[in-house]
């Protein structure tokens, strides 16, 4: 399963009053850190710098599962 490859999941990104990349020594906007990047210095970090939540992949078996009591439409 592929991991997100953007600045918010990079070890060098710090978010607070501004989004700061310590590797490139520059401030980035919220839109810039959401975009997929091909930065050679990018280093995976499972903690999202914006939300501070840990990234956990959804197993393929759980995608699109029907929940008990879910409504269906019959034609």
C-alpha positions, 0 to 999 in steps of 0.5 A: 500500500502506498504512503502519501508523498507530500510535505505534511508527511515529511520529517523536516516539516513543522507546522504552527503559525507557519509551515516550515521546511527545515531542510530547505529553510523556507516557509510553505503555504497549506496548499503547497504542503498538501501537494504530492512532491518528488523532493529528493530529501523527503523522509517519511514520517507517519505523523501528519504535521498539520493534524498530528494524527498518525497515518494508518492505511485502510486494508483493502478488505475494509474498503467499501464494506456494507455496514449493518443497518446501512440503507439500500436502494432497490429499483 
